[in-house]
Amino acid sequence: MHATVNRRADLTGHRDLAVAWMNRGNELMVHGDPPNLAGSLQAYDEAIGLLRALMPGANPSWANSLGAALMNRGHLLHRLHVTAQAALALAAFDEAAIVLRSLPETDNPWPRRNLAGVLLNTANLRLDLNCLDEAASSAREGLNLVMPAERSHEVDAELALKARRVLCDAIGRIVVAPDVDYESLAREASDLVDDAMAVTRDWAGRGNTSFVFLAQRFFRFGVQLYRFHQPQFLAEFVRENLASDPEFRAIALEAVNAALADRPSGFLVVGDPASERRLETWRDLASLRADLVA
């Protein structure tokens, strides 16, 4: 009996020591200078070694900690040097995903969130390596994990918004390539932006200002997306999402001015539906511009 108790105490002590090393790694990474980043990497390696020795498959909590430590190690390797350390970073992310995917579903949201974080980090690295389809795939999977709780939990909302951001970045680069399903990608991008703006508005309405920068980024992406791909919806998008922040107004005015300058020369045919739609678009944009400069 005493041996069993001592064994459990030893295991708990090892796990606590591993968490302490992981916390040290997190703290050193915040400082960002080369000596501290080197120390952070060493701390994560210590944590991972201890957690692997615990046989984490026997305990979901230990496995979750191992997945988090591997994720942090991969993120740090990505941050240190994307090209030279890419293989090591991807290996850390892949191992973290295997560990976290093996965990049973419980009421604890953190394994799910950590897996979403691993997929988000993988997507960012793949994007930097110009592996756009793989980046988009990882971002979509991560988004699906946290999207159901994004209106109720701030952590899930942040992960979901960041997943949409990297997915929009990937789509924005894929859509200009030849022989792609342009219409489908443009629709997906517009849905991502519309959903992201709705989420940020929802949280802002509850007094949360954490997502202002992300909202500005999605708004900028959205006005460019509609300007180039669906100009007939640009004014509607701006009116629906324009915030009191002056930065939003500046972004909107720049896009509307550019869209009006894009107006093609040539004749419009009275009674021609396409001509009348274009004319209505320019009138709507001109009206919006007047409102923005008033």
Buried (B, 14 or more C-beta within 10 A) or exposed (E): EEEEEEEEEEBEEBBEBBBBBBEBBBEBBEEEEEEBBEBBBBBBBBBBEBBBEBEBEEBBEBBBBBBBBBBBBBBBBBBBEBEEBBEBBBBBBBBBBEBBEEBEEEEEBBBBBBBBBBBBBBBBBBBEBEBBEBBBBBBBBBBEBBBEBBBEBBBBBBBBBBBBBBBBBBBBBBBEEEEEEBEEBBEBBBEBBBBBBEBBBBBBEEEEEBBBEBBBBBBBBBBBBBBBBBBEBBBEBBEEBBBEBEBBBEBBBBBBBBBBEEBEEEEEEEEEEEBEEBBEBBEBBEEBBEBBEE
